[in-house]
Amino acid sequence: MSDGKGNLSAIIAEKAYLKEIRDQANYIIDTTDYTIKDLKDKLMTIVSSVSNEQSFNTLNVNIISFGYKRGIPIEC
C-alpha cells in the first residue's frame, strides 16, 4: 500500500482508506500508552456500559498485539 514511498505515506494512505469505517465507530481507543491491563479495563468498561443498554447473546472480542523489534520507526 505504500507504493515504495515509506512508512509515513503508507500510514497516511491507510488512515484515508479506513476513514469511513472510523467515522462509523462508536468507540475509538488509542492504545499508545496503554498496558494490557489498561486495555482490558477500558474494554470491560465499554462492554459493561453497552451491555446495560442492549441484550447480547454472545460477544467475541479478538485483540491482536504486536511490537517493533527495533523500536517504533522514526516516521511513526
N, CA, C and O atoms as CSV, one atom per row, in Angstrom:
chain,resi,resn,atom,element,x,y,z
A,1,MET,N,N,0.805,-1.194,0.000
A,1,MET,CA,C,0.000,0.000,0.000
A,1,MET,C,C,0.853,1.265,0.000
A,1,MET,O,O,0.350,2.330,-0.358
A,2,SER,N,N,2.109,1.187,0.384
A,2,SER,CA,C,2.956,2.376,0.458
A,2,SER,C,C,3.540,2.754,-0.899
A,2,SER,O,O,4.096,3.843,-1.044
A,3,ASP,N,N,3.427,1.888,-1.885
A,3,ASP,CA,C,3.986,2.147,-3.215
A,3,ASP,C,C,5.481,2.455,-3.157
A,3,ASP,O,O,5.990,3.213,-3.982
A,4,GLY,N,N,6.178,1.877,-2.194
A,4,GLY,CA,C,7.612,2.075,-2.073
A,4,GLY,C,C,7.999,3.448,-1.548
A,4,GLY,O,O,9.166,3.827,-1.638
A,5,LYS,N,N,7.045,4.208,-0.999
A,5,LYS,CA,C,7.331,5.570,-0.544
A,5,LYS,C,C,7.615,5.664,0.947
A,5,LYS,O,O,7.842,6.759,1.461
A,6,GLY,N,N,7.607,4.548,1.644
A,6,GLY,CA,C,7.948,4.573,3.054
A,6,GLY,C,C,6.748,4.430,3.968
A,6,GLY,O,O,5.595,4.447,3.538
A,7,ASN,N,N,7.068,4.286,5.257
A,7,ASN,CA,C,6.034,4.038,6.261
A,7,ASN,C,C,5.048,5.187,6.411
A,7,ASN,O,O,3.846,4.955,6.536
A,8,LEU,N,N,5.535,6.416,6.401
A,8,LEU,CA,C,4.656,7.562,6.628
A,8,LEU,C,C,3.563,7.645,5.564
A,8,LEU,O,O,2.394,7.843,5.898
A,9,SER,N,N,3.920,7.498,4.307
A,9,SER,CA,C,2.899,7.570,3.259
A,9,SER,C,C,1.934,6.384,3.354
A,9,SER,O,O,0.756,6.517,3.025
A,10,ALA,N,N,2.428,5.236,3.799
A,10,ALA,CA,C,1.553,4.073,3.987
A,10,ALA,C,C,0.553,4.331,5.106
A,10,ALA,O,O,-0.617,3.966,4.990
A,11,ILE,N,N,1.005,4.955,6.187
A,11,ILE,CA,C,0.117,5.271,7.314
A,11,ILE,C,C,-0.939,6.293,6.883
A,11,ILE,O,O,-2.115,6.148,7.218
A,12,ILE,N,N,-0.529,7.308,6.155
A,12,ILE,CA,C,-1.469,8.320,5.673
A,12,ILE,C,C,-2.505,7.689,4.741
A,12,ILE,O,O,-3.697,7.977,4.848
A,13,ALA,N,N,-2.051,6.835,3.836
A,13,ALA,CA,C,-2.969,6.159,2.915
A,13,ALA,C,C,-3.925,5.242,3.666
A,13,ALA,O,O,-5.111,5.189,3.342
A,14,GLU,N,N,-3.426,4.522,4.658
A,14,GLU,CA,C,-4.273,3.626,5.437
A,14,GLU,C,C,-5.336,4.407,6.203
A,14,GLU,O,O,-6.495,3.995,6.245
A,15,LYS,N,N,-4.949,5.533,6.809
A,15,LYS,CA,C,-5.924,6.353,7.535
A,15,LYS,C,C,-7.021,6.854,6.604
A,15,LYS,O,O,-8.196,6.850,6.973
A,16,ALA,N,N,-6.653,7.280,5.415
A,16,ALA,CA,C,-7.645,7.747,4.440
A,16,ALA,C,C,-8.556,6.602,4.017
A,16,ALA,O,O,-9.770,6.774,3.905
A,17,TYR,N,N,-7.972,5.449,3.786
A,17,TYR,CA,C,-8.720,4.265,3.350
A,17,TYR,C,C,-9.740,3.822,4.409
A,17,TYR,O,O,-10.835,3.373,4.071
A,18,LEU,N,N,-9.373,3.949,5.684
A,18,LEU,CA,C,-10.229,3.480,6.778
A,18,LEU,C,C,-11.100,4.576,7.398
A,18,LEU,O,O,-11.830,4.315,8.355
A,19,LYS,N,N,-11.028,5.807,6.858
A,19,LYS,CA,C,-11.755,6.934,7.442
A,19,LYS,C,C,-13.247,6.665,7.552
A,19,LYS,O,O,-13.843,6.955,8.589
A,20,GLU,N,N,-13.857,6.127,6.526
A,20,GLU,CA,C,-15.301,5.876,6.546
A,20,GLU,C,C,-15.682,4.915,7.680
A,20,GLU,O,O,-16.687,5.120,8.360
A,21,ILE,N,N,-14.886,3.882,7.877
A,21,ILE,CA,C,-15.152,2.932,8.962
A,21,ILE,C,C,-14.959,3.620,10.313
A,21,ILE,O,O,-15.776,3.458,11.219
A,22,ARG,N,N,-13.886,4.380,10.442
A,22,ARG,CA,C,-13.613,5.083,11.703
A,22,ARG,C,C,-14.743,6.050,12.042
A,22,ARG,O,O,-15.127,6.173,13.205
A,23,ASP,N,N,-15.276,6.738,11.031
A,23,ASP,CA,C,-16.360,7.696,11.253
A,23,ASP,C,C,-17.627,7.016,11.782
A,23,ASP,O,O,-18.449,7.660,12.434
A,24,GLN,N,N,-17.786,5.738,11.507
A,24,GLN,CA,C,-18.965,4.997,11.955
A,24,GLN,C,C,-18.770,4.337,13.322
A,24,GLN,O,O,-19.723,3.811,13.897
A,25,ALA,N,N,-17.558,4.362,13.835
A,25,ALA,CA,C,-17.253,3.678,15.094
A,25,ALA,C,C,-17.934,4.353,16.279
A,25,ALA,O,O,-18.014,5.579,16.348
A,26,ASN,N,N,-18.418,3.546,17.196
A,26,ASN,CA,C,-18.982,4.070,18.440
A,26,ASN,C,C,-17.876,4.402,19.438
A,26,ASN,O,O,-18.015,5.322,20.244
A,27,TYR,N,N,-16.793,3.659,19.382
A,27,TYR,CA,C,-15.672,3.844,20.298
A,27,TYR,C,C,-14.373,3.762,19.518
A,27,TYR,O,O,-14.213,2.912,18.641
A,28,ILE,N,N,-13.456,4.643,19.842
A,28,ILE,CA,C,-12.107,4.605,19.278
A,28,ILE,C,C,-11.154,4.638,20.462
A,28,ILE,O,O,-11.223,5.543,21.294
A,29,ILE,N,N,-10.278,3.669,20.539
A,29,ILE,CA,C,-9.356,3.560,21.665
A,29,ILE,C,C,-7.932,3.727,21.144
A,29,ILE,O,O,-7.455,2.927,20.340
A,30,ASP,N,N,-7.266,4.768,21.609
A,30,ASP,CA,C,-5.857,4.966,21.281
A,30,ASP,C,C,-5.048,4.225,22.342
A,30,ASP,O,O,-4.995,4.652,23.496
A,31,THR,N,N,-4.431,3.138,21.960
A,31,THR,CA,C,-3.724,2.275,22.907
A,31,THR,C,C,-2.249,2.636,23.064
A,31,THR,O,O,-1.484,1.874,23.655
A,32,THR,N,N,-1.850,3.782,22.542
A,32,THR,CA,C,-0.435,4.171,22.548
A,32,THR,C,C,0.213,4.011,23.915
A,32,THR,O,O,1.304,3.450,24.020
A,33,ASP,N,N,-0.440,4.492,24.952
A,33,ASP,CA,C,0.157,4.460,26.288
A,33,ASP,C,C,-0.506,3.444,27.210
A,33,ASP,O,O,-0.341,3.513,28.427
A,34,TYR,N,N,-1.255,2.501,26.641
A,34,TYR,CA,C,-1.971,1.508,27.440
A,34,TYR,C,C,-1.110,0.287,27.718
A,34,TYR,O,O,-0.354,-0.179,26.866
A,35,THR,N,N,-1.247,-0.211,28.929
A,35,THR,CA,C,-0.721,-1.542,29.223
A,35,THR,C,C,-1.829,-2.531,28.842
A,35,THR,O,O,-2.946,-2.125,28.523
A,36,ILE,N,N,-1.518,-3.805,28.877
A,36,ILE,CA,C,-2.537,-4.812,28.588
A,36,ILE,C,C,-3.678,-4.699,29.597
A,36,ILE,O,O,-4.846,-4.836,29.235
A,37,LYS,N,N,-3.344,-4.452,30.846
A,37,LYS,CA,C,-4.372,-4.293,31.884
A,37,LYS,C,C,-5.244,-3.071,31.614
A,37,LYS,O,O,-6.462,-3.131,31.777
A,38,ASP,N,N,-4.627,-1.959,31.201
A,38,ASP,CA,C,-5.397,-0.750,30.872
A,38,ASP,C,C,-6.404,-1.034,29.751
A,38,ASP,O,O,-7.563,-0.626,29.820
A,39,LEU,N,N,-5.939,-1.738,28.726
A,39,LEU,CA,C,-6.812,-2.065,27.603
A,39,LEU,C,C,-7.957,-2.961,28.052
A,39,LEU,O,O,-9.107,-2.735,27.674
A,40,LYS,N,N,-7.656,-3.968,28.848
A,40,LYS,CA,C,-8.696,-4.860,29.353
A,40,LYS,C,C,-9.726,-4.067,30.158
A,40,LYS,O,O,-10.930,-4.251,29.981
A,41,ASP,N,N,-9.254,-3.191,31.038
A,41,ASP,CA,C,-10.159,-2.384,31.859
A,41,ASP,C,C,-11.036,-1.483,30.988
A,41,ASP,O,O,-12.237,-1.360,31.230
A,42,LYS,N,N,-10.441,-0.861,29.986
A,42,LYS,CA,C,-11.197,0.017,29.081
A,42,LYS,C,C,-12.265,-0.779,28.330
A,42,LYS,O,O,-13.415,-0.351,28.239
A,43,LEU,N,N,-11.882,-1.931,27.797
A,43,LEU,CA,C,-12.841,-2.767,27.069
A,43,LEU,C,C,-13.966,-3.249,27.979
A,43,LEU,O,O,-15.128,-3.282,27.573
A,44,MET,N,N,-13.620,-3.622,29.205
A,44,MET,CA,C,-14.651,-4.070,30.150
A,44,MET,C,C,-15.615,-2.933,30.484
A,44,MET,O,O,-16.816,-3.161,30.627
A,45,THR,N,N,-15.099,-1.720,30.608
A,45,THR,CA,C,-15.953,-0.562,30.861
A,45,THR,C,C,-16.913,-0.329,29.704
A,45,THR,O,O,-18.105,-0.099,29.911
A,46,ILE,N,N,-16.389,-0.389,28.490
A,46,ILE,CA,C,-17.234,-0.197,27.303
A,46,ILE,C,C,-18.274,-1.303,27.204
A,46,ILE,O,O,-19.457,-1.028,27.002
A,47,VAL,N,N,-17.842,-2.548,27.345
A,47,VAL,CA,C,-18.766,-3.681,27.231
A,47,VAL,C,C,-19.838,-3.599,28.313
A,47,VAL,O,O,-21.009,-3.871,28.045
A,48,SER,N,N,-19.454,-3.229,29.525
A,48,SER,CA,C,-20.423,-3.108,30.618
A,48,SER,C,C,-21.460,-2.038,30.321
A,48,SER,O,O,-22.651,-2.244,30.552
A,49,SER,N,N,-21.011,-0.888,29.805
A,49,SER,CA,C,-21.956,0.195,29.522
A,49,SER,C,C,-22.882,-0.175,28.364
A,49,SER,O,O,-24.068,0.152,28.390
A,50,VAL,N,N,-22.348,-0.851,27.355
A,50,VAL,CA,C,-23.162,-1.254,26.206
A,50,VAL,C,C,-24.114,-2.376,26.592
A,50,VAL,O,O,-25.270,-2.383,26.171
A,51,SER,N,N,-23.636,-3.325,27.390
A,51,SER,CA,C,-24.483,-4.458,27.747
A,51,SER,C,C,-25.637,-4.021,28.649
A,51,SER,O,O,-26.663,-4.699,28.706
A,52,ASN,N,N,-25.483,-2.896,29.357
A,52,ASN,CA,C,-26.594,-2.361,30.143
A,52,ASN,C,C,-27.670,-1.769,29.236
A,52,ASN,O,O,-28.842,-1.711,29.609
A,53,GLU,N,N,-27.261,-1.324,28.032
A,53,GLU,CA,C,-28.192,-0.716,27.088
A,53,GLU,C,C,-28.828,-1.738,26.154
A,53,GLU,O,O,-29.949,-1.536,25.687
A,54,GLN,N,N,-28.126,-2.829,25.878
A,54,GLN,CA,C,-28.584,-3.808,24.897
A,54,GLN,C,C,-28.431,-5.208,25.464
A,54,GLN,O,O,-27.695,-5.432,26.426
A,55,SER,N,N,-29.127,-6.129,24.861
A,55,SER,CA,C,-29.005,-7.526,25.261
A,55,SER,C,C,-28.128,-8.261,24.251
A,55,SER,O,O,-28.392,-8.222,23.049
A,56,PHE,N,N,-27.093,-8.925,24.737
A,56,PHE,CA,C,-26.195,-9.686,23.883
A,56,PHE,C,C,-26.315,-11.161,24.212
A,56,PHE,O,O,-26.352,-11.542,25.382
A,57,ASN,N,N,-26.376,-11.987,23.186
A,57,ASN,CA,C,-26.296,-13.427,23.407
A,57,ASN,C,C,-24.841,-13.838,23.546
A,57,ASN,O,O,-24.482,-14.614,24.431
A,58,THR,N,N,-24.013,-13.311,22.664
A,58,THR,CA,C,-22.592,-13.637,22.669
A,58,THR,C,C,-21.817,-12.420,22.192
A,58,THR,O,O,-22.236,-11.730,21.263
A,59,LEU,N,N,-20.711,-12.169,22.816
A,59,LEU,CA,C,-19.823,-11.109,22.372
A,59,LEU,C,C,-18.420,-11.680,22.293
A,59,LEU,O,O,-17.880,-12.161,23.289
A,60,ASN,N,N,-17.836,-11.629,21.117
A,60,ASN,CA,C,-16.465,-12.088,20.926
A,60,ASN,C,C,-15.594,-10.883,20.603
A,60,ASN,O,O,-15.927,-10.081,19.730
A,61,VAL,N,N,-14.496,-10.763,21.300
A,61,VAL,CA,C,-13.542,-9.698,21.042
A,61,VAL,C,C,-12.197,-10.354,20.768
A,61,VAL,O,O,-11.692,-11.126,21.582
A,62,ASN,N,N,-11.627,-10.039,19.621
A,62,ASN,CA,C,-10.300,-10.534,19.268
A,62,ASN,C,C,-9.338,-9.365,19.279
A,62,ASN,O,O,-9.583,-8.342,18.639
A,63,ILE,N,N,-8.249,-9.516,20.003
A,63,ILE,CA,C,-7.239,-8.469,20.080
A,63,ILE,C,C,-5.928,-9.043,19.576
A,63,ILE,O,O,-5.472,-10.094,20.027
A,64,ILE,N,N,-5.338,-8.333,18.636
A,64,ILE,CA,C,-4.047,-8.744,18.101
A,64,ILE,C,C,-3.036,-7.684,18.520
A,64,ILE,O,O,-3.228,-6.495,18.266
A,65,SER,N,N,-1.982,-8.114,19.151
A,65,SER,CA,C,-0.968,-7.202,19.641
A,65,SER,C,C,0.343,-7.453,18.904
A,65,SER,O,O,0.665,-8.590,18.560
A,66,PHE,N,N,1.077,-6.404,18.670
A,66,PHE,CA,C,2.376,-6.563,18.037
A,66,PHE,C,C,3.317,-5.514,18.601
A,66,PHE,O,O,2.887,-4.554,19.241
A,67,GLY,N,N,4.576,-5.703,18.363
A,67,GLY,CA,C,5.575,-4.735,18.794
A,67,GLY,C,C,6.641,-4.596,17.725
A,67,GLY,O,O,6.716,-5.403,16.798
A,68,TYR,N,N,7.450,-3.584,17.858
A,68,TYR,CA,C,8.548,-3.370,16.922
A,68,TYR,C,C,9.833,-3.878,17.561
A,68,TYR,O,O,10.228,-3.420,18.633
A,69,LYS,N,N,10.470,-4.810,16.907
A,69,LYS,CA,C,11.678,-5.438,17.443
A,69,LYS,C,C,12.790,-4.418,17.703
A,69,LYS,O,O,13.543,-4.537,18.670
A,70,ARG,N,N,12.879,-3.418,16.831
A,70,ARG,CA,C,13.945,-2.414,16.958
A,70,ARG,C,C,13.395,-1.043,17.328
A,70,ARG,O,O,14.004,-0.024,17.002
A,71,GLY,N,N,12.249,-1.006,18.007
A,71,GLY,CA,C,11.636,0.254,18.389
A,71,GLY,C,C,10.714,0.768,17.302
A,71,GLY,O,O,10.714,0.271,16.176
A,72,ILE,N,N,9.929,1.770,17.657
A,72,ILE,CA,C,8.967,2.344,16.705
A,72,ILE,C,C,9.728,3.072,15.612
A,72,ILE,O,O,10.649,3.834,15.906
A,73,PRO,N,N,9.358,2.850,14.348
A,73,PRO,CA,C,10.040,3.560,13.248
A,73,PRO,C,C,9.964,5.074,13.424
A,73,PRO,O,O,8.950,5.583,13.903
A,74,ILE,N,N,10.990,5.788,13.054
A,74,ILE,CA,C,11.088,7.235,13.231
A,74,ILE,C,C,9.900,7.950,12.594
A,74,ILE,O,O,9.391,8.916,13.162
A,75,GLU,N,N,9.446,7.491,11.417
A,75,GLU,CA,C,8.347,8.149,10.712
A,75,GLU,C,C,7.029,8.065,11.473
A,75,GLU,O,O,6.111,8.844,11.217
A,76,CYS,N,N,6.934,7.120,12.409
A,76,CYS,CA,C,5.668,6.944,13.129
A,76,CYS,C,C,5.560,7.930,14.245
A,76,CYS,O,O,4.564,7.939,14.967
